[in-house]
Amino acid sequence: MSDPITEFRGAYFFLSNFYPSLVEYENLEYPTVEHAYQAAKTADIDLRKQVQMARTPAGAKAMGRKIPPPPDWRSYNLQLMEDLILQKFTRYPDLREQLLATGDAELIEGNTWNDRFFGMTRDKKTGAWYGHNQLGKMLMRVREKLRGEM
């Protein structure tokens, strides 16, 4: 098994939801998966367009934090994100190839901002990873799906 990929920066920035790659959600195109995911929290088209126009993915994320999600958000938000990620890697053949080139490496969205739901953080004393790594797991599922289509 390959060494794990533990950060989505540098050579692996393409794995990040902040990576520039147009995706579509309900007839609007967004500059990144992050923009689309945050906009999906509201049915208000004007608010969605504001998120769509955010200058950066971090700006879209900040806007999304202020949007109260619908009551049933937790029942579909993970599938929505995975669908957006799949769209990203099917729409762009170069990104698909880069994802497939990660082989069987475990993909860990390692971070220092303490996101233990979508990512993981490393214990400074033991070096162990803690968290649910939902984004990493989605990327690995998408990789397997794409591998199966070859």
C-alpha positions in Angstrom: 0.0 0.0 0.0 1.2 3.5 -0.8 2.0 6.1 1.8 -1.1 8.1 2.8 -1.7 11.5 1.2 -2.3 13.7 4.2 -2.8 17.2 2.9 -4.6 18.6 -0.1 -2.1 21.3 -0.8 0.9 21.6 -3.2 0.9 18.7 -5.6 -2.3 17.4 -4.1 -4.3 20.7 -4.2 -6.5 19.2 -6.9 -8.1 17.0 -4.2 -9.3 20.1 -2.3 -12.9 21.4 -2.7 -11.2 24.8 -3.0 -9.5 23.7 -6.3 -10.8 25.8 -9.3 -13.1 23.5 -11.3 -16.5 24.5 -12.5 -19.4 22.3 -11.2 -23.1 22.7 -11.8 -25.8 22.6 -9.2 -29.4 23.1 -10.1 -28.7 25.0 -13.3 -26.0 27.3 -11.9 -22.3 26.9 -12.5 -20.0 27.4 -9.5 -16.2 28.0 -9.6 -15.5 25.3 -7.1 -17.1 22.4 -5.3 -17.0 24.5 -2.1 -19.0 27.3 -3.7 -21.7 24.9 -4.9 -21.9 23.0 -1.6 -22.3 26.2 0.4 -24.9 27.6 -2.1 -26.9 24.4 -1.8 -27.8 25.3 1.8 -30.4 27.7 0.5 -33.3 27.6 -2.0 -33.1 31.4 -2.3 -31.7 31.9 -5.8 -30.4 35.4 -5.0 -28.5 34.1 -2.1 -27.1 31.3 -4.2 -25.9 33.7 -6.8 -24.1 35.7 -4.0 -22.3 32.6 -2.9 -21.6 31.7 -6.6 -20.0 35.2 -7.0 -17.8 34.9 -3.9 -14.3 35.8 -4.9 -12.7 32.8 -3.2 -13.8 29.4 -1.9 -12.9 30.6 1.6 -15.3 33.5 1.0 -18.0 31.1 -0.1 -17.4 29.0 3.0 -17.7 32.1 5.2 -21.0 33.0 3.5 -22.3 29.5 3.9 -21.7 29.5 7.6 -24.2 32.4 7.8 -26.9 30.5 5.9 -29.2 28.5 8.1 -29.4 25.1 6.4 -32.7 23.5 5.7 -34.0 21.2 8.5 -33.2 18.1 6.5 -29.7 19.2 5.4 -28.0 16.4 7.4 -30.0 13.8 5.5 -28.4 14.6 2.2 -25.5 17.0 2.5 -22.8 14.3 2.4 -24.3 12.7 -0.7 -24.6 16.1 -2.3 -20.9 16.8 -1.7 -19.9 13.4 -3.1 -22.0 14.0 -6.2 -20.3 17.4 -6.7 -16.8 15.7 -6.2 -17.8 13.0 -8.8 -18.9 15.7 -11.2 -15.5 17.5 -10.8 -13.5 14.4 -11.5 -15.7 13.3 -14.5 -15.9 16.7 -16.0 -12.1 17.2 -16.1 -10.2 14.3 -17.6 -6.9 15.7 -16.3 -8.2 15.8 -12.7 -9.6 12.3 -13.1 -6.1 11.0 -14.2 -4.5 12.8 -11.2 -7.0 11.2 -8.8 -6.5 7.8 -10.4 -2.7 8.3 -10.2 -3.0 8.4 -6.4 -3.3 4.6 -6.7 -4.3 2.9 -3.5 -3.1 5.7 -1.2 -5.3 6.6 1.7 -6.5 10.2 1.2 -6.6 12.1 4.5 -7.8 15.7 4.5 -5.3 16.6 7.2 -5.8 20.1 8.6 -4.7 22.5 11.3 -8.1 24.2 11.7 -9.5 21.3 13.8 -12.0 20.0 11.2 -12.5 16.5 12.4 -15.6 15.8 10.5 -14.6 16.4 6.9 -10.9 15.9 7.7 -8.6 14.8 10.4 -6.1 16.5 12.8 -2.8 15.0 14.0 -2.0 14.6 17.6 1.3 16.5 18.2 2.5 14.0 20.8 1.6 10.7 19.3 1.4 11.6 15.6 -1.9 9.7 15.4 -4.7 11.0 13.1 -8.1 11.8 14.7 -11.3 12.5 12.9 -14.0 11.1 10.5 -12.2 12.2 7.3 -15.5 12.4 5.3 -13.8 14.3 2.4 -11.0 11.8 2.2 -13.5 8.9 2.2 -15.6 10.5 -0.5 -12.5 11.0 -2.7 -11.5 7.4 -2.3 -15.1 6.2 -3.2 -15.1 8.5 -6.3 -11.6 7.1 -7.2 -13.0 3.5 -7.0 -16.0 4.4 -9.0 -13.8 6.0 -11.7 -11.5 3.1 -11.7 -14.5 0.7 -12.2 -15.4 2.7 -15.3 -12.1 2.0 -17.1 
